[in-house]
Amino acid sequence: MLANAAAEANDITNAVLQAALDGEQNAGTAAANDMVDAYRTVHHQLYERINDFARLARSHLNSKG
């Protein structure tokens, strides 16, 4: 579970990077607003995945005695 959550956070991190690069490459174009929306979407997904990972990690660490 914990490893899966870490992998998901990593995958979303890569999506955030790609969305940022896409936005930079399309700055000033008609597609720029769509790129900003795509970035915001994946950035929010990253926020959720990091919180999921942190919750699972906390639970895992607190279960060790």
MARMI-379509 format. One line per 4 residues: their letters; for each residue x, y negated, z of N, C-alpha, C, CB. Coordinates in nm, 3 decimals. Glycine has a CB too. Layout:
# MARMI-379509
a) X Y Z X Y Z X Y Z X Y Z | ...
# end
This chain:
# MARMI-379509
mlan) 0.081 0.119 0.000 0.000 0.000 0.000 0.086 -0.126 0.000 -0.092 0.001 0.118 | 0.181 -0.132 0.091 0.265 -0.250 0.103 0.349 -0.270 -0.023 0.355 -0.239 0.227 | 0.404 -0.162 -0.073 0.485 -0.172 -0.196 0.399 -0.216 -0.313 0.552 -0.037 -0.227 | 0.276 -0.167 -0.321 0.185 -0.209 -0.428 0.154 -0.357 -0.418 0.055 -0.128 -0.424
aaae) 0.130 -0.406 -0.297 0.101 -0.548 -0.276 0.221 -0.633 -0.318 0.064 -0.575 -0.129 | 0.341 -0.587 -0.286 0.462 -0.659 -0.327 0.476 -0.661 -0.478 0.587 -0.597 -0.263 | 0.448 -0.549 -0.541 0.457 -0.541 -0.688 0.353 -0.632 -0.753 0.436 -0.396 -0.735 | 0.233 -0.637 -0.698 0.130 -0.725 -0.752 0.170 -0.871 -0.737 -0.004 -0.700 -0.682
andi) 0.226 -0.908 -0.623 0.272 -1.045 -0.603 0.384 -1.078 -0.702 0.322 -1.066 -0.458 | 0.473 -0.984 -0.725 0.580 -1.005 -0.823 0.523 -1.024 -0.963 0.677 -0.887 -0.820 | 0.428 -0.941 -1.001 0.367 -0.953 -1.134 0.300 -1.090 -1.152 0.265 -0.841 -1.156 | 0.229 -1.134 -1.050 0.161 -1.263 -1.058 0.265 -1.376 -1.060 0.063 -1.281 -0.940
tnav) 0.376 -1.360 -0.988 0.483 -1.460 -0.992 0.534 -1.477 -1.134 0.599 -1.421 -0.897 | 0.551 -1.366 -1.203 0.595 -1.373 -1.343 0.490 -1.441 -1.430 0.623 -1.232 -1.396 | 0.362 -1.419 -1.401 0.255 -1.485 -1.477 0.256 -1.635 -1.452 0.118 -1.425 -1.439 | 0.284 -1.676 -1.328 0.293 -1.820 -1.297 0.409 -1.882 -1.376 0.314 -1.842 -1.143
lqaa) 0.523 -1.814 -1.377 0.637 -1.864 -1.453 0.602 -1.878 -1.600 0.758 -1.770 -1.436 | 0.539 -1.776 -1.656 0.504 -1.781 -1.799 0.404 -1.893 -1.827 0.446 -1.646 -1.845 | 0.307 -1.911 -1.738 0.209 -2.018 -1.757 0.276 -2.155 -1.751 0.098 -2.009 -1.651 | 0.373 -2.170 -1.661 0.446 -2.297 -1.651 0.528 -2.321 -1.778 0.539 -2.296 -1.528
ldge) 0.593 -2.218 -1.828 0.671 -2.232 -1.951 0.581 -2.264 -2.070 0.751 -2.104 -1.979 | 0.466 -2.199 -2.077 0.371 -2.226 -2.185 0.324 -2.371 -2.179 0.250 -2.130 -2.176 | 0.297 -2.419 -2.058 0.254 -2.558 -2.043 0.361 -2.655 -2.085 0.214 -2.584 -1.899 | 0.486 -2.625 -2.049 0.597 -2.713 -2.087 0.613 -2.717 -2.239 0.728 -2.666 -2.021
qnag) 0.600 -2.602 -2.303 0.617 -2.594 -2.448 0.504 -2.662 -2.523 0.628 -2.450 -2.492 | 0.388 -2.676 -2.457 0.271 -2.734 -2.524 0.237 -2.873 -2.470 0.152 -2.643 -2.508 | 0.328 -2.933 -2.394 0.302 -3.066 -2.340 0.270 -3.164 -2.452 0.424 -3.116 -2.259 | 0.166 -3.242 -2.429 0.128 -3.343 -2.527 0.046 -3.291 -2.643 0.248 -3.408 -2.578
taaa) 0.013 -3.163 -2.643 -0.067 -3.108 -2.752 -0.212 -3.093 -2.708 -0.010 -2.971 -2.798 | -0.297 -3.060 -2.802 -0.438 -3.039 -2.771 -0.458 -2.920 -2.677 -0.518 -3.018 -2.900 | -0.365 -2.827 -2.678 -0.376 -2.707 -2.594 -0.327 -2.731 -2.452 -0.298 -2.593 -2.657 | -0.272 -2.848 -2.424 -0.210 -2.874 -2.293 -0.308 -2.856 -2.178 -0.154 -3.015 -2.290
ndmv) -0.431 -2.904 -2.193 -0.529 -2.890 -2.085 -0.560 -2.744 -2.057 -0.658 -2.964 -2.120 | -0.568 -2.663 -2.162 -0.591 -2.519 -2.144 -0.474 -2.456 -2.071 -0.614 -2.449 -2.279 | -0.355 -2.502 -2.098 -0.236 -2.449 -2.033 -0.235 -2.485 -1.884 -0.109 -2.501 -2.102 | -0.278 -2.606 -1.853 -0.286 -2.647 -1.713 -0.388 -2.562 -1.639 -0.322 -2.798 -1.702
dayr) -0.502 -2.539 -1.703 -0.605 -2.453 -1.641 -0.553 -2.312 -1.619 -0.732 -2.449 -1.728 | -0.481 -2.258 -1.717 -0.425 -2.123 -1.705 -0.324 -2.118 -1.591 -0.359 -2.078 -1.837 | -0.242 -2.222 -1.580 -0.144 -2.228 -1.471 -0.214 -2.230 -1.337 -0.054 -2.351 -1.486 | -0.315 -2.312 -1.323 -0.388 -2.322 -1.196 -0.451 -2.189 -1.159 -0.496 -2.431 -1.205
tvhh) -0.504 -2.119 -1.257 -0.567 -1.990 -1.232 -0.466 -1.889 -1.178 -0.631 -1.936 -1.362 | -0.353 -1.875 -1.245 -0.255 -1.776 -1.199 -0.188 -1.821 -1.069 -0.148 -1.752 -1.306 | -0.175 -1.950 -1.050 -0.118 -1.999 -0.924 -0.209 -1.963 -0.808 -0.096 -2.152 -0.930 | -0.339 -1.976 -0.827 -0.434 -1.937 -0.723 -0.427 -1.785 -0.698 -0.578 -1.979 -0.762
qlye) -0.414 -1.708 -0.804 -0.401 -1.563 -0.789 -0.275 -1.529 -0.710 -0.397 -1.494 -0.927 | -0.167 -1.602 -0.734 -0.043 -1.580 -0.659 -0.066 -1.609 -0.511 0.071 -1.667 -0.714 | -0.132 -1.718 -0.482 -0.165 -1.753 -0.343 -0.239 -1.638 -0.275 -0.249 -1.883 -0.339 | -0.339 -1.582 -0.345 -0.417 -1.471 -0.289 -0.330 -1.347 -0.269 -0.535 -1.438 -0.381
rind) -0.247 -1.315 -0.367 -0.163 -1.194 -0.357 -0.060 -1.207 -0.245 -0.092 -1.168 -0.490 | -0.003 -1.326 -0.229 0.094 -1.345 -0.121 0.025 -1.330 0.014 0.161 -1.484 -0.132 | -0.095 -1.383 0.026 -0.169 -1.367 0.151 -0.203 -1.220 0.176 -0.298 -1.450 0.148 | -0.241 -1.147 0.072 -0.267 -1.003 0.085 -0.141 -0.930 0.133 -0.316 -0.944 -0.049
farl) -0.028 -0.961 0.069 0.098 -0.898 0.106 0.133 -0.929 0.251 0.211 -0.943 0.012 | 0.120 -1.054 0.290 0.155 -1.094 0.427 0.066 -1.023 0.528 0.143 -1.246 0.443 | -0.062 -1.012 0.497 -0.155 -0.943 0.587 -0.116 -0.797 0.602 -0.300 -0.954 0.534 | -0.088 -0.730 0.492 -0.048 -0.590 0.496 0.086 -0.572 0.568 -0.040 -0.532 0.355
arsh) 0.180 -0.661 0.541 0.311 -0.652 0.606 0.298 -0.671 0.756 0.408 -0.756 0.548 | 0.218 -0.768 0.797 0.195 -0.791 0.940 0.135 -0.669 1.007 0.104 -0.912 0.961 | 0.035 -0.613 0.940 -0.031 -0.493 0.993 0.068 -0.378 1.004 -0.149 -0.453 0.904 | 0.148 -0.360 0.902 0.248 -0.252 0.902 0.350 -0.271 1.014 0.319 -0.245 0.765
lnsk) 0.402 -0.392 1.025 0.504 -0.419 1.127 0.447 -0.409 1.269 0.565 -0.557 1.105 | 0.323 -0.452 1.286 0.262 -0.447 1.419 0.221 -0.305 1.459 0.140 -0.537 1.423 | 0.211 -0.216 1.361 0.174 -0.078 1.393 0.294 0.005 1.440 0.110 -0.011 1.273 | 0.415 -0.048 1.417 0.537 0.022 1.458 0.561 -0.008 1.605 0.660 -0.020 1.371
g) 0.585 0.093 1.681 0.597 0.067 1.823 0.721 0.117 1.879 0.487 0.123 1.895
# end
